[in-house]
C-alpha cells in the first residue's frame, strides 16, 4: 500500500453569502491596508466594488491588469502596486489566473527583486509574502488551496509552474453565488478541468 503525507493548511469557508464575512475575517487578521487583485470581469460586474464595500475601507487599491495565463509582467506590475500602496494584505477575486498572479505578487512585493529571479530559480522563495484571502469565482482549478502558480515568461517563451509553501492563501472564502455570472463556456471548461485533474491524480505516478 502506498504511503503519503498530505498538508492542507488553508481554512475553507464555504457557503452562499460568505463574502459578507470579509470585514470579520479582516478584523481577525489584524490588517489595515489591502489591495483587491481581481479579474477584469469582476470589476465590470460590480462584484469587486461589493468586496471593497465589505472591507469597510480597508481595501485601498484594485489591480485587475491580469490576462488569462498570467505573465511575469502581470505579477511584477501587481507587486509594484502592492509596494506603492504599502499594502499589508490582499484579496484575490477571480479564477485560477488571478490566484496564480496573486500568489507570486504577494511574495515578490516584500522583496527588492522581480518575478523573473524566482521564476528562473535564480533566487529561492524563502520567506512569506503579505497574507491574502482567496475568493474563487470559478469551480475548476482549486488554486485557492494550493501552493502552485503557473506563469508565462513572454520574453523567453516559457510557461511553467512555480511553487512554495509560502504561496498558500491564509483563507479560502468560497461563495457559490459568485459562479452564477460565469458564461456557460467557462462553467463547462471548469468542469472538464476538474475531471482532468481527478484523472491525473489517479494515473500519475510521480505525485
Secondary structure, DSSP 8 states (H G I E B T S, - for coil): ----------EEEE-TTGGGGHHHHHHHHT---EEEEE-HHHHHHTHHHHHHHHTTT-EEEEE----SS-BHHHHHHHHHHHHHTT-SEEEEEESHHHHHHHHHHHHHTTSSS-HHHHHTTSS---S---EEEEEESSSS--GGG-SEEEEEETTTTEEEEEE-GGG--SEEEE-GGGGTTS-HHHHHHHHHHHHHHHHHHHH-S--
